[in-house]
């Protein structure tokens, strides 16, 4: 009977197992994509101070913009302290899970300072609604996460 050389088998296993894990890691990493959350991330980073100023002005308001969703769609209600006809800006709908679904629309308020956004064409799930607006040469920003059923 021949004695088995377990030391040789141990060395082969000690070398083969890390190589197999390394190959599996390379294959797994190659199948995943690493994308930035926003396309113009670097440009936004450069303008970050102006964004901080918008948020500070918004936080100092006595009344906030109310963003919510119901059966009618997404409702954006501006405070009555603002004249609706003097507000201009844009509303961005940001889908964290799929940037291809992102879109934006111009602020178009009725006389009550209200805007309704139809949700028929929007996918169900989590959305972030970002409202950038300007009133009397001052810029403001509001953001809210909503979930469409």
Backbone as a chain_set.jsonl record, in Angstrom:
{"seq": "XXXXXXXXXXXXXXXXXXXXXXXXXXXXXXXXXXXXXXXXXXXXXXXXXXXXXXXXXXXXXXXXXXXXXXXXXXXXXXXXXXXXXXXXXXXXXXXXXXXXXXXXXXXXXXXXXXXXXXXXXXXXXXXXXXXXXXXXXXXXXXXXXXXXX", "coords": {"N": [[0.813, -1.17, 0.0], [0.543, 2.225, -0.881], [1.692, 5.17, 0.706], [-0.347, 8.068, 1.238], [0.162, 11.354, 0.052], [-0.553, 13.801, 1.854], [0.361, 16.308, 2.458], [1.121, 17.463, 0.0], [-1.376, 17.583, -1.297], [-2.641, 19.418, 0.393], [-1.167, 21.773, -0.103], [-1.833, 22.203, -2.78], [-4.608, 22.641, -2.585], [-4.576, 24.936, -0.942], [-3.557, 26.807, -2.708], [-5.308, 26.687, -4.905], [-7.934, 27.314, -3.969], [-8.009, 30.179, -3.226], [-7.533, 31.194, -5.809], [-9.781, 30.344, -7.244], [-11.781, 31.803, -5.842], [-10.934, 34.406, -6.497], [-11.281, 34.454, -9.299], [-14.058, 34.096, -9.396], [-14.866, 36.478, -8.121], [-13.952, 38.417, -9.964], [-15.549, 37.821, -12.184], [-18.121, 38.299, -11.095], [-17.898, 41.042, -10.442], [-17.568, 42.157, -12.959], [-20.083, 41.929, -14.074], [-21.654, 43.786, -12.798], [-22.748, 47.174, -12.834], [-21.362, 50.343, -12.239], [-22.609, 53.238, -11.641], [-22.895, 56.783, -11.468], [-25.201, 58.458, -9.322], [-26.463, 60.734, -10.275], [-26.348, 62.3, -13.452], [-24.915, 64.7, -13.971], [-23.119, 65.002, -11.834], [-20.572, 66.049, -11.032], [-20.649, 68.722, -11.876], [-22.749, 69.638, -10.294], [-21.558, 69.42, -7.819], [-19.705, 71.472, -7.925], [-21.389, 73.665, -7.812], [-22.375, 73.651, -5.263], [-22.491, 75.389, -3.012], [-24.353, 77.358, -3.743], [-26.616, 75.779, -3.735], [-26.808, 75.169, -1.021], [-27.398, 77.725, -0.065], [-29.959, 78.097, -1.234], [-31.437, 76.114, 0.139], [-31.176, 77.026, 2.779], [-32.558, 79.503, 2.673], [-35.098, 78.485, 2.106], [-35.631, 76.994, 4.411], [-35.931, 79.039, 6.22], [-38.397, 80.076, 5.722], [-41.719, 80.821, 6.812], [-43.864, 79.263, 6.097], [-43.975, 76.183, 4.405], [-43.402, 74.549, 1.212], [-45.785, 72.251, 0.209], [-45.724, 68.925, -0.621], [-47.287, 66.2, -1.915], [-48.951, 63.042, -2.612], [-51.963, 61.788, -4.071], [-55.095, 60.31, -5.103], [-55.594, 61.879, -7.324], [-53.136, 62.612, -8.342], [-49.782, 63.875, -8.179], [-49.46, 66.425, -5.918], [-48.524, 69.757, -5.623], [-48.261, 72.26, -3.438], [-47.921, 75.608, -2.974], [-47.026, 78.028, -0.469], [-49.367, 80.511, 0.692], [-48.236, 82.983, 1.047], [-46.732, 83.641, -1.101], [-47.111, 85.084, -4.316], [-48.739, 83.381, -6.804], [-48.423, 83.891, -9.581], [-45.951, 85.068, -9.742], [-44.06, 83.195, -9.277], [-41.569, 81.153, -10.572], [-39.948, 78.339, -12.073], [-38.736, 74.957, -11.83], [-39.777, 71.52, -11.673], [-38.437, 68.561, -10.669], [-38.506, 65.148, -11.253], [-37.193, 62.5, -9.796], [-35.966, 59.302, -10.094], [-34.66, 57.036, -8.019], [-33.933, 54.352, -8.517], [-33.768, 54.022, -11.273], [-32.423, 55.924, -13.608], [-33.286, 56.483, -16.163], [-35.965, 56.972, -16.084], [-36.294, 59.484, -15.058], [-37.597, 62.806, -15.134], [-38.578, 66.212, -15.908], [-40.557, 69.137, -15.22], [-42.074, 72.305, -15.941], [-42.853, 74.825, -13.535], [-46.176, 75.553, -13.086], [-48.503, 77.147, -11.779], [-51.853, 77.244, -10.415], [-54.375, 79.724, -9.556], [-54.556, 79.373, -6.842], [-52.073, 78.68, -5.987], [-51.334, 76.095, -6.541], [-50.291, 73.035, -8.022], [-50.939, 70.284, -10.072], [-49.708, 67.116, -10.859], [-49.945, 64.682, -13.245], [-50.032, 61.165, -12.734], [-50.291, 58.969, -14.318], [-48.563, 58.0, -16.357], [-46.321, 57.428, -14.896], [-44.066, 55.179, -13.325], [-44.731, 52.799, -10.747], [-43.563, 53.02, -7.36], [-40.692, 54.288, -5.54], [-40.056, 57.77, -5.595], [-38.291, 60.838, -5.913], [-39.151, 64.084, -5.423], [-38.101, 67.103, -6.551], [-38.134, 70.509, -6.102], [-37.316, 73.417, -7.604], [-37.416, 76.818, -7.29], [-38.019, 80.284, -8.04], [-38.483, 83.415, -6.593], [-39.092, 86.774, -6.512], [-36.374, 87.351, -7.243], [-34.976, 85.658, -5.555], [-33.763, 82.435, -4.896], [-35.129, 79.207, -4.233], [-35.542, 75.927, -2.722], [-37.085, 72.798, -2.518], [-37.638, 69.475, -1.359], [-38.939, 66.189, -1.56], [-39.53, 62.828, -0.712], [-41.568, 60.515, -2.254], [-43.982, 57.86, -2.568], [-45.362, 55.906, -5.044], [-48.234, 53.998, -5.448]], "CA": [[0.0, 0.0, 0.0], [1.306, 3.45, -1.004], [1.214, 6.212, 1.618], [-0.856, 9.255, 0.546], [0.928, 12.551, 0.343], [-1.537, 14.819, 2.22], [1.01, 17.622, 2.434], [1.032, 17.94, -1.377], [-2.776, 17.946, -1.526], [-2.899, 20.628, 1.168], [-0.583, 22.909, -0.831], [-2.647, 22.41, -3.998], [-5.88, 23.243, -2.157], [-4.285, 26.279, -0.439], [-3.333, 27.678, -3.865], [-6.462, 26.649, -5.808], [-9.13, 27.955, -3.406], [-8.0, 31.641, -3.463], [-7.627, 31.476, -7.249], [-11.199, 30.179, -7.609], [-12.492, 32.959, -5.306], [-10.54, 35.571, -7.277], [-11.959, 34.367, -10.597], [-15.488, 34.345, -9.15], [-15.005, 37.905, -7.834], [-13.773, 39.156, -11.219], [-16.752, 37.601, -12.997], [-19.22, 39.001, -10.436], [-17.674, 42.49, -10.577], [-17.754, 42.536, -14.355], [-21.508, 41.961, -14.413], [-22.292, 44.922, -12.124], [-22.366, 48.487, -13.347], [-21.181, 51.345, -11.204], [-22.955, 54.517, -12.237], [-23.202, 57.864, -10.537], [-26.631, 58.605, -9.129], [-26.907, 61.798, -11.159], [-25.462, 62.426, -14.611], [-24.05, 65.871, -13.87], [-22.685, 65.007, -10.437], [-19.419, 66.92, -10.801], [-21.102, 70.099, -12.021], [-23.536, 69.951, -9.102], [-20.619, 69.579, -6.709], [-19.11, 72.797, -8.061], [-22.407, 74.658, -7.463], [-22.972, 73.199, -4.013], [-22.763, 76.505, -2.105], [-25.622, 77.988, -4.122], [-27.661, 74.865, -3.273], [-26.914, 75.379, 0.43], [-28.098, 78.994, 0.108], [-31.375, 77.859, -1.537], [-32.035, 75.351, 1.233], [-31.221, 77.894, 3.959], [-33.681, 80.419, 2.474], [-36.332, 77.709, 2.197], [-35.841, 76.639, 5.817], [-36.295, 80.242, 6.965], [-39.779, 80.444, 5.416], [-42.685, 80.466, 7.863], [-44.675, 78.186, 5.525], [-43.196, 75.38, 3.458], [-44.083, 73.953, 0.072], [-46.351, 70.955, 0.575], [-45.675, 67.986, -1.738], [-47.903, 64.93, -1.528], [-49.653, 62.371, -3.698], [-53.258, 61.196, -3.776], [-55.699, 59.686, -6.288], [-55.564, 62.82, -8.443], [-51.775, 62.73, -8.84], [-48.863, 64.508, -7.244], [-49.916, 67.784, -5.665], [-47.514, 70.663, -5.084], [-48.974, 73.426, -2.922], [-47.045, 76.668, -2.495], [-47.643, 78.842, 0.592], [-50.139, 81.667, 0.225], [-47.441, 84.215, 1.162], [-46.179, 83.904, -2.425], [-48.065, 85.292, -5.398], [-48.492, 82.292, -7.756], [-47.983, 84.341, -10.902], [-44.562, 85.529, -9.664], [-43.187, 82.043, -9.016], [-41.177, 80.36, -11.732], [-38.931, 77.338, -11.769], [-38.965, 73.635, -12.411], [-39.99, 70.388, -10.78], [-37.69, 67.402, -11.176], [-38.922, 63.862, -10.715], [-35.97, 61.7, -9.777], [-36.213, 57.906, -9.745], [-33.37, 56.518, -7.558], [-33.608, 53.026, -9.032], [-33.603, 54.001, -12.731], [-32.297, 57.307, -14.07], [-33.967, 56.639, -17.449], [-37.338, 57.399, -15.824], [-36.285, 60.867, -14.568], [-38.118, 63.843, -16.023], [-38.871, 67.462, -15.201], [-41.627, 69.954, -15.779], [-42.052, 73.707, -15.526], [-43.853, 75.181, -12.537], [-47.329, 76.223, -13.684], [-49.448, 77.143, -10.661], [-53.153, 77.88, -10.587], [-54.502, 80.928, -8.73], [-54.433, 78.98, -5.427], [-50.693, 78.272, -5.726], [-51.385, 74.635, -6.579], [-50.01, 72.374, -9.296], [-51.188, 68.841, -10.058], [-48.936, 66.374, -11.843], [-50.6, 63.406, -13.528], [-49.133, 60.041, -12.463], [-50.675, 57.821, -15.146], [-47.401, 57.479, -17.087], [-45.194, 57.214, -13.981], [-43.963, 53.835, -12.753], [-44.951, 52.679, -9.313], [-42.339, 52.906, -6.578], [-40.159, 55.473, -4.862], [-39.649, 58.922, -6.385], [-37.901, 62.034, -5.173], [-39.638, 65.281, -6.111], [-37.269, 68.26, -6.229], [-38.749, 71.737, -6.625], [-36.45, 74.594, -7.635], [-38.221, 77.947, -7.708], [-37.476, 81.628, -7.852], [-39.502, 84.399, -6.26], [-38.455, 88.069, -6.251], [-34.927, 87.189, -7.439], [-34.414, 84.751, -4.552], [-33.974, 81.048, -5.277], [-35.532, 78.304, -3.159], [-35.48, 74.51, -3.08], [-37.775, 71.845, -1.649], [-37.477, 68.095, -1.818], [-39.685, 65.219, -0.781], [-39.601, 61.46, -1.228], [-42.927, 59.993, -2.276], [-44.107, 56.481, -3.045], [-46.566, 55.701, -5.837], [-48.748, 52.615, -5.38]], "C": [[0.873, 1.258, 0.0], [0.791, 4.482, -0.005], [0.762, 7.437, 0.82], [-0.056, 10.475, 0.996], [-0.044, 13.709, 0.627], [-0.935, 16.22, 2.21], [0.913, 18.239, 1.042], [-0.394, 18.37, -1.709], [-3.144, 19.231, -0.785], [-2.376, 21.872, 0.469], [-1.407, 23.214, -2.079], [-3.972, 23.083, -3.636], [-5.654, 24.679, -1.7], [-4.036, 27.263, -1.586], [-4.592, 27.781, -4.727], [-7.669, 27.423, -5.264], [-9.084, 29.482, -3.579], [-8.108, 32.007, -4.943], [-9.072, 31.356, -7.713], [-12.016, 31.368, -7.101], [-12.166, 34.228, -6.092], [-11.231, 35.581, -8.634], [-13.449, 34.654, -10.437], [-15.733, 35.827, -8.883], [-14.897, 38.748, -9.096], [-15.008, 39.009, -12.097], [-17.934, 38.365, -12.408], [-19.086, 40.513, -10.601], [-17.913, 42.966, -12.004], [-19.206, 42.638, -14.76], [-22.234, 43.134, -13.78], [-21.819, 46.223, -12.742], [-22.306, 49.466, -12.182], [-21.401, 52.711, -11.837], [-23.15, 55.535, -11.134], [-24.711, 58.011, -10.456], [-27.189, 59.667, -10.071], [-25.875, 61.995, -12.257], [-24.459, 63.564, -14.461], [-23.553, 66.071, -12.444], [-21.57, 66.014, -10.185], [-19.795, 68.393, -10.924], [-21.914, 70.519, -10.801], [-22.634, 70.154, -7.893], [-19.979, 70.968, -6.737], [-20.088, 73.892, -7.614], [-23.044, 74.377, -6.109], [-23.303, 74.347, -3.06], [-24.07, 77.206, -2.458], [-26.807, 77.102, -3.713], [-27.876, 75.01, -1.765], [-27.674, 76.675, 0.707], [-29.596, 78.856, -0.172], [-32.076, 77.164, -0.373], [-32.151, 76.19, 2.502], [-32.386, 78.872, 3.851], [-35.016, 79.687, 2.635], [-36.634, 77.367, 3.651], [-36.25, 77.836, 6.665], [-37.729, 80.692, 6.701], [-40.707, 80.01, 6.546], [-43.611, 79.346, 7.398], [-43.858, 77.485, 4.461], [-44.055, 74.944, 2.274], [-44.54, 72.563, 0.495], [-46.398, 70.066, -0.671], [-46.259, 66.67, -1.246], [-48.574, 64.307, -2.744], [-50.963, 61.8, -3.18], [-53.801, 60.584, -5.062], [-55.646, 60.575, -7.522], [-54.182, 62.929, -9.08], [-50.869, 63.281, -7.76], [-49.261, 65.973, -7.136], [-48.763, 68.575, -5.056], [-48.24, 71.96, -4.728], [-47.97, 74.426, -2.37], [-47.762, 77.472, -1.41], [-48.341, 80.063, 0.004], [-49.377, 82.985, 0.365], [-46.796, 84.594, -0.166], [-47.325, 84.169, -3.402], [-47.779, 84.244, -6.474], [-47.961, 82.739, -9.11], [-46.534, 84.82, -10.918], [-43.568, 84.409, -9.391], [-42.847, 81.379, -10.345], [-40.061, 79.405, -11.327], [-39.272, 76.022, -12.409], [-39.114, 72.591, -11.31], [-39.308, 69.192, -11.415], [-38.194, 66.16, -10.466], [-37.758, 62.9, -10.901], [-36.303, 60.293, -9.293], [-34.876, 57.287, -9.325], [-32.971, 55.192, -8.193], [-33.357, 52.988, -10.538], [-33.594, 55.431, -13.268], [-32.979, 57.538, -15.42], [-35.399, 57.142, -17.274], [-37.425, 58.842, -15.334], [-36.886, 61.808, -15.61], [-38.342, 65.112, -15.211], [-39.955, 68.22, -15.94], [-41.518, 71.366, -15.213], [-43.132, 73.926, -14.465], [-44.939, 76.005, -13.225], [-48.47, 76.164, -12.667], [-50.795, 77.74, -11.057], [-53.236, 79.068, -9.625], [-54.399, 80.633, -7.235], [-53.008, 78.563, -5.058], [-50.529, 76.76, -5.738], [-51.031, 74.128, -7.969], [-50.215, 70.882, -9.124], [-50.402, 68.2, -11.189], [-49.603, 65.011, -12.015], [-49.606, 62.259, -13.358], [-49.434, 58.817, -13.319], [-49.462, 57.192, -15.823], [-46.196, 57.187, -16.195], [-45.224, 55.797, -13.423], [-44.214, 53.882, -11.254], [-43.609, 52.555, -8.606], [-41.924, 54.239, -5.991], [-39.711, 56.525, -5.871], [-39.19, 60.015, -5.435], [-38.331, 63.23, -6.018], [-38.797, 66.457, -5.621], [-37.88, 69.485, -6.896], [-37.746, 72.879, -6.473], [-37.327, 75.756, -8.088], [-37.563, 79.259, -7.329], [-38.644, 82.57, -7.604], [-38.791, 85.675, -5.832], [-36.926, 87.963, -6.228], [-34.235, 86.381, -6.342], [-34.752, 83.322, -4.967], [-34.247, 80.188, -4.053], [-35.509, 76.87, -3.672], [-36.232, 73.687, -2.038], [-37.636, 70.463, -2.242], [-38.314, 67.19, -0.93], [-39.669, 63.874, -1.486], [-41.058, 61.018, -1.14], [-42.908, 58.567, -2.812], [-45.415, 56.334, -3.782], [-46.962, 54.228, -5.78], [-49.277, 52.165, -6.709]], "O": [[1.824, 1.358, 0.775], [-0.42, 4.657, 0.123], [1.405, 7.809, -0.161], [0.339, 10.599, 2.156], [-0.326, 14.509, -0.265], [-1.64, 17.203, 1.98], [0.646, 19.435, 0.924], [-0.596, 19.411, -2.334], [-3.897, 20.048, -1.314], [-3.046, 22.905, 0.443], [-1.646, 24.381, -2.39], [-4.402, 24.006, -4.328], [-6.449, 25.559, -2.03], [-4.293, 28.456, -1.426], [-4.905, 28.861, -5.228], [-8.352, 28.113, -6.021], [-10.071, 30.044, -4.055], [-8.711, 33.023, -5.287], [-9.538, 32.183, -8.496], [-12.854, 31.894, -7.833], [-13.056, 35.047, -6.325], [-11.719, 36.624, -9.068], [-14.037, 35.371, -11.247], [-16.717, 36.381, -9.373], [-15.666, 39.691, -9.279], [-15.462, 39.987, -12.692], [-18.675, 39.013, -13.147], [-20.076, 41.19, -10.875], [-18.412, 44.072, -12.215], [-19.533, 43.363, -15.7], [-23.347, 43.449, -14.199], [-20.657, 46.366, -13.122], [-23.117, 49.404, -11.258], [-20.511, 53.268, -12.479], [-23.522, 55.194, -10.011], [-25.42, 57.72, -11.42], [-28.285, 59.502, -10.606], [-24.673, 61.874, -12.022], [-23.283, 63.404, -14.788], [-23.569, 67.185, -11.921], [-21.63, 66.762, -9.209], [-19.31, 69.222, -10.155], [-21.776, 71.646, -10.327], [-22.929, 70.984, -7.033], [-19.742, 71.566, -5.688], [-19.666, 74.926, -7.098], [-24.158, 74.833, -5.849], [-24.314, 74.279, -2.36], [-24.817, 77.606, -1.565], [-27.877, 77.612, -3.382], [-29.013, 74.976, -1.295], [-28.504, 76.722, 1.615], [-30.416, 79.421, 0.551], [-33.161, 77.567, 0.046], [-33.137, 76.07, 3.228], [-33.125, 79.061, 4.817], [-35.951, 80.218, 3.235], [-37.788, 77.445, 4.075], [-36.854, 77.663, 7.723], [-38.229, 81.591, 7.378], [-40.505, 78.962, 7.16], [-44.092, 78.563, 8.217], [-43.13, 78.126, 3.702], [-45.284, 74.973, 2.339], [-43.769, 71.794, 1.07], [-47.04, 70.416, -1.661], [-45.777, 66.095, -0.27], [-48.745, 64.958, -3.775], [-51.072, 61.387, -2.026], [-53.047, 60.363, -6.009], [-55.653, 60.075, -8.647], [-54.073, 63.304, -10.248], [-51.16, 63.164, -6.57], [-49.382, 66.671, -8.142], [-48.115, 68.132, -4.109], [-48.76, 72.659, -5.598], [-47.252, 74.132, -1.414], [-48.988, 77.58, -1.436], [-47.952, 80.575, -1.045], [-49.83, 84.008, -0.148], [-46.362, 85.731, -0.345], [-48.382, 83.544, -3.313], [-46.671, 84.218, -7.01], [-47.144, 82.048, -9.719], [-45.946, 84.964, -11.99], [-42.366, 84.653, -9.287], [-43.734, 81.08, -11.144], [-39.333, 79.642, -10.364], [-40.0, 75.963, -13.401], [-38.645, 72.762, -10.185], [-39.575, 68.854, -12.568], [-38.297, 66.123, -9.24], [-37.395, 62.542, -12.021], [-36.856, 60.118, -8.207], [-34.031, 57.034, -10.183], [-31.782, 54.937, -8.387], [-32.788, 52.017, -11.036], [-34.643, 56.068, -13.368], [-33.226, 58.687, -15.786], [-35.984, 57.68, -18.214], [-38.527, 59.376, -15.206], [-36.703, 61.622, -16.813], [-38.3, 65.09, -13.981], [-40.229, 67.977, -17.115], [-40.944, 71.583, -14.146], [-44.187, 73.294, -14.497], [-44.657, 77.019, -13.862], [-49.295, 75.25, -12.693], [-50.873, 78.62, -11.914], [-52.255, 79.38, -8.949], [-54.177, 81.547, -6.442], [-52.765, 78.135, -3.93], [-49.684, 76.213, -5.03], [-51.424, 74.721, -8.973], [-49.735, 70.283, -8.162], [-50.423, 68.672, -12.326], [-49.799, 64.279, -11.044], [-48.459, 62.368, -13.792], [-48.89, 57.741, -13.071], [-49.346, 55.967, -15.858], [-45.158, 56.745, -16.688], [-46.289, 55.279, -13.089], [-43.94, 54.882, -10.59], [-42.64, 52.051, -9.174], [-42.703, 55.192, -5.951], [-39.068, 56.209, -6.873], [-39.648, 60.1, -4.296], [-37.929, 63.37, -7.173], [-38.782, 66.769, -4.43], [-38.113, 69.496, -8.105], [-37.377, 73.256, -5.36], [-37.923, 75.69, -9.163], [-36.703, 79.34, -6.452], [-39.656, 82.533, -8.305], [-37.985, 85.662, -4.902], [-36.276, 88.436, -5.295], [-33.01, 86.43, -6.227], [-35.888, 83.031, -5.343], [-33.68, 80.404, -2.982], [-35.464, 76.621, -4.877], [-36.038, 73.857, -0.835], [-37.53, 70.293, -3.456], [-38.396, 67.386, 0.283], [-39.781, 63.799, -2.71], [-41.695, 61.13, -0.093], [-41.936, 58.132, -3.429], [-46.476, 56.604, -3.219], [-46.15, 53.336, -6.026], [-49.745, 51.033, -6.835]]}, "num_chains": 1, "name": "protein.A"}
